[in-house]
Structure formats: C-alpha cells, structure tokens
C-alpha cells in the first residue's frame, strides 16, 4: 500500500479510462496526484468519484498540446504538492478512422499534436521539477500501434511509433539525472477509445469489429483500464528502478503472433 509513498504524480488524460484508473492506483499506493485533462466537466466528475481529500488529489484543466498550458499544470502541481516525482504522460486521442488518402491534414496534425507534442512538452517541463527532487520516473502511454501498422489508423499509428522514439531518446538523455523513461503499450482496452474506433470502423456494427479485434488477442479478451494502470504503477515505482528506455507491453499476446 506504500509503493509510491511520499511521491507526487502528474497524470494527463485524467478524465476517465486509463488515466482515472492510474490515479486511483497511485493514490492507493500513497502518492499525491494531480489529474490533467482538457475536458473540465469530465475531469471534475472523475475527481468527485475518486473522492480523495484535497491534500491528496488536485485537478488542472489544460490542453497538453499547448506549451503554456503544460507549463501551468507542472507549475500548479509543484506549488500544490511541492514537486513532481512521476509523470504519467497518458493523454491521447485516436482521431478519425479511415483510409490514409482520405484523411484531412488537419485531422492528422491534431492527433500528432496531442499524442506526440503533448508527450514531448510534458517531459520537457516536468524534468526541471524532477531534478529538484533528485530524479523521477516518466511513463508514456504508447500502444501496440506503436509497434505494428493498422489500416485506417495512420495518424494514431504514426503518433504511437513516434512516442517510442521520443521515450528512448529521453531515457538516454535523462539517465544521468536519475530520471527513468519508459512506455506502456496497451493492446485493445475495453474503454471509450476502443468504442470510438469500433464505431468509426463500422458504424452501427461496433460489436462485430470488437469480435474481430478480440480474435487477434491470444488471451481472448480486451484488457481493462486497471490492468494498464498496474503496469504504469510498476514503472512509476522504485520497483522498476533498473528499467529505462524500454517498451512494456500489456496486450494479451496481441504482438506475439
């Protein structure tokens, strides 16, 4: 119950799904947590549902793709809780699904802005606060889509490949500062994002798409938000003290075949 005792964690993409599950796990293990998301209504709803005391949980409404917003959420976390030890760089969007040749440049750019620039800015501005604390851990949410292609998901796949390169470079640069950087790479997870992908892939026939995805998973089911949160917790904690620059899969065997 104390794997993150005394630590301060920033969690982006905190308005539900994996971000909410991670916040709950981090709090249960002794961390103080700031949840960040662009969706104010959903963010407040999640915070109320978690019902942690104000000295343990705070929220900040911010767009992770906007540098001024990122500076602000890092500064607010440091002011509120005294620093930053853990960054769970989790915010991400799937964008529009469809053939690459039909994808608008604006839609492609928006996915990369949130998923790649957002991750970059989070790392850039959290690092100085981590240095003040003597080090830290950065966990970036990638995906199995960061390792394989997926027709119809060109923007998302590009972004999730990109954050692996970002993670590896950051890990090499930041090791002398005692800051570890890794990615967690989920397979299909039973949450809002997969519902969106299913529904966009076959409007009105999302269940059939889910069945096709599930057939690609040797474990025979989608993962849960909590299973990814458990991996993020391990990487955030000192238990993973010799892990940096690595890709950690939680995909039910999706990439094994």
N, C-alpha and C positions, 0 to 999 in steps of 0.2 A: 504493500500500500504506500510505499515511500520511494518509489523508483525515480521520481522527479522532485523529491523534497528540496525546497529552497530554490527551485528553478523558476524562471519566468519564461513563458512560451507565447509566441505570436502565432496565431492560426489564421491564415487567409482562406477565403472561400468558406466562411464560417456560418452561413445561413442555412445549413442543412447538410444532409449526406455525409460524406467522409469527414468534412470539417467539423460538423457537430459531434460526430462520434469520437473524433480525436480529442476535442475539447473535453468531453466527458471523461475519457480515459486519462488524460493528462491531469485533470482536476482530482480524480480519484487517487492518483499516484502522487499527490502533494504539490503539484505546480500551481502557480498563479497564471491565469490565461487571459490574453486579450484576443477576442474574436474580431475579425475584419471581414467586411463584405460591402459590396456596392448596394445591396438590397436592404434598405433600412428596416422596412416592415418585417421582413423575414428574419433579419438579424435580431431584432428586439424580441420577436416571438420565440426564437431559439433560446435566447438568454433567459427569458421568463420560464421556459420549460425546464432548463437546466437548474434554475433556482439556486445558484451558488451565491454566497454572500459577496457584497461589493468589494471586499478586500481580497477576494479570490478571482473574480471574473469581471471583466470590463468589455465593452464593445466600442468599435470605431467604424463609422461608415466611410468607406474610401473605395476609389477605383484604382485597382492595383496597376493599371496601365498608365496612370498619371503620376509623374515623379513627385509633384508637390503633395499629392495625397499619400504617397508612400513615405515620404519624409515625415509627414504629420503623424501617420499611425505608429511609426517607430518612435518618434519623439513622445507621443502620448503614452505609449507603453512604458518607456523609460521613466517618464515623470511619475506615472501612476504606481509602478511596481519596482522602480529602482534600476532597471536594466533589461537586457534581453539575453537569455541563455539558449533558447531554442526558437528557430523559425521553421514552422511547417508551411512551406511555400506551396499551398494547395489549390489556390483559386484557379479555375479553368472553365472554359466553355467548349462545347462541341461544334458550335456554328451550324451552318446549313449543310445538309447532306445531299449529294448528287454528283454527277459526272464533273470532272475537273474542267472540261471545256465549257461547261455552263455556269461555272462559279464566278460570281462578280468579284472583281479585285477588292472592293470594299469589304466584302464578307471574308475573304481570305485574310486581309490585313487585320481585321478585328480579332480574329482567332489568334493570330500571332501576337497581337498587341497584348491581349490578356494573358495568354499562356506562356509566351516567351519573354516579352518585355516585362511583364508583371513579375515573373520569377527573377529575372536579372535585377530589377530595381529593388525587390525585396532583399536579395543577397547584398547588393551594393550598400544599402543604407542600414541593414541590421549589423553588418560586420563591425563598424566602429563601436557599437554598443557591446558586442560580444567581446571585443578586445579589452574593453574596460573591466570585464568580468573574468578575464583570463582564458577565454576560449568559449566554445559552444558547439552546437550541432544544428545543421541546416538539412532539412528533409524536403525534397522537391517531389511533388506528385507528377510522375510521367504516366506511362501506360504500356500495356503490351503493344499498343500502336506506336510506341517509340522504338520498337524492335522489328516490327513487320509492317507490310503495307496492308491497306484495307480499302477496297474500291468504294468510292463515294465519300471518302473521308480525307480528301487530300490536305485540307488546311489543318485539321486536327492531327493527322499523322505527321505532317511536317513539323508541327509545333512540339509534339511529344518526342520526336527524334532530336529536335534542337535542344530541348532542356537536358537531355543526357549529355550532349557535348558541353553545355554550359556547366553542368554539375561536375564533370570530370576536370574541366579547366579550373573551376573554382576550388575543387578539392586539392589540386596540385599547388595552387597559389596560396591557399589559406592554411595548409598544414603547418607551416612554421608559426602560425598564430594560434595553433591548437584549436582550430575550427574544422570540424568534420563536415563533409558534404556528401550526401547520397540521394539516390532516387528510390521511391517506392513505385512499383509498376503493377497496377492492378489489371486483372483481366476484366471480363464483363461483371459489373457490380449491379445489384438489384436496387437501383435508385433513379432519381429524376433524369439524370443524363442518359442512361440506357433507355428509359421510356421515350425520351425525345428522339434518340437515334432510331429506335424501332418504329416509332410512328412516322418519322420522316421517310424512312426507307420504304415503308408500305402503308400509306395512310389507310386507317381502318382495319389493318391486318397486323397490328403490332405483335399479337400473340404468336403468329406464325414466324415472324422474324426472330422473336425470342427463342422459339424452339430451334431454329436454325443455328443461332449463336450457341445455345446450350449444347447442341450436338457436337460442337467443336471443342468442348471442355471435357477432358477425360474424367474429371471429378463429377461431372453430370449435373451441375447446377451453377447458377450465378453465385458470386461471392456476396458478402454483406459489407456494409459500411464499417461495422465493428471489426471485421477481420483485417481490413486495411488499417484501421486505427491502431490495432495491436502491433502491426508492423511498424507504423510510424512511432509508436511509443518505444519500441525496442531501439530504433535508430536515434530517437531523441535522448534516450537514457545513457548512462555511463556503461551499461551492459554491452553496448556496441562500440566501446572505446577504441578498438583497433580497426574499425570499419570506416573507410572513407574512399571516395571516388568509385563507389560500386553501385550496381543496379540490383535492387532487391525485388524479385518477382513474387506476387501473390495472385496467381492466375489459374489455380485449379488444374494446372498442367497444359494450359492453352498453347504455350510456346514449346512444349515438349514434343509435339508431333507436327 
